[in-house]
Amino acid sequence: MKIGVLTGGGDCPGLNAVIRAVVRKGIFHYDDKFVGFLEGWRGVVEDKTVTLDLEAVGGILPRGGTILRTSRTNPGKHERGMERCLETLRRHEVEALIAIGGDDTISIGLKLQQLGAKVVGVPKTIDNDLAGTDYCFGFDTAVNVATSAIDRVHTTAEAHNRVMVVEVMGRDSGWIAVYSGLAGGADVILIPERPIDIEEVAETIRERHERGRYFSVVVVAEGAKFARDLDPQQGAPVVRGGGTDEFGHVRLGGIGNVLAREIERLTGYETRAVVLGHIQRGGSPSSFDRVLATRYGIGAIDMVHRGEFGFMAALRGNKIISVPMAEAIGRNRKVDQEMLDVMTGMLDRVKEPAR
Ligand code: F6P
């Protein structure tokens, strides 16, 4: 069978492991041939391809990024974009396409599937919030990076009697913040699921310092928002400017600095912010992510040969299964109540979540 593969959206550690698993099982077990489309959907719209064979996937398992490169190209925003995708697939005699990506990438895959292409999805996001699957590869690596940064920030916070704010990724959900915050022993964790009450954050820190702890570590997800009534921006996220991408997403970032300024103003304690940004997405995947990504890749190639088109590989419990791509689109998987309870249990003083 001739199979196309692409990686779309933000990169994340483990993408190469998925590609490698797909290609190795496809060649060794099914006698498949592959074509790689470069830079996400851009490669399909503009017919940019690369050979994908055993040599191409040799040695890529520990490498971050993606050998196919990626972009946030939305074919729907390009002239005849969807038709051009279908034409490219026909030109290369692609019988099935494996689209590895998040909500946006999968949504284009589903549209092409509805237009007659045969598409299988592999879910991917560093934020770990894709609906339809319990866990995304890349998340574990990001949490490890963030945890080690929090550990480092801890020692300097302690040395200087400071409050340190660490801003981590997490556009719509706070999975990275909760996991790395718990693993790193943060004193305050702020996530998009709960509007930030800045007075309460300041009070928590003040009480902690009055108790004799002379420093604090705050972890905040980039997509966290201030409670509407306290916020001059009326509940909007803090953005870097620079417009939106082709799927309409703004560029988040900066909440850490805003928070640090406000904490210092309200408490009088010296406060600094650290923004981890893309450091969390780069570099070699953890062993856990290499194995999970490999399982997703094997799941996807097996789905192609079972004819499960319009479906994506998903982790449910500890099993890789296939679920309709539609399940992943248009909503996020928020931090669940159990993790919120763990977080609440570990933090100094937090308001109960709005239910
Ligand atoms: O969606 C994953 C993500 O890493 C978000 O957490 C972050 O807001 C965004 O991508 C950053 O995107 P870009 O790489 O385009 O700056």
Residues whose N, C-alpha, C, O or C-beta is under 5 A from the ligand:
A	BS01	F6P	G10 I126 D127 M169 G170 R171 L252
